[in-house]
Amino acid sequence: MKNKAITFGVGNMAWTIVFREHSGRIGARTVQGPNDKHAAWRLIEKEYPRLIAMVPGRHPVCINKETV
């Protein structure tokens, strides 16, 4: 079963986000939000205050566990 997509604001642009979890681990997921990258960042950062990067589209993210 797939995870339900998280939507921020108005828009249907897919964003792949990379963030630091409270445990210190790096996480990544795809969310939906506005097409404008600045508006999307502001909205997403409210839910993910440790936002590191945001890439337009759906992308796999490989995280090296040794660097965390």
Secondary structure by P-SEA (a helix, b strand, c coil): ccccccccccccbbbbbbbbccccbbbbbbbbbcccaaaaaaaaaaaccccccccccbbbbbbccccc
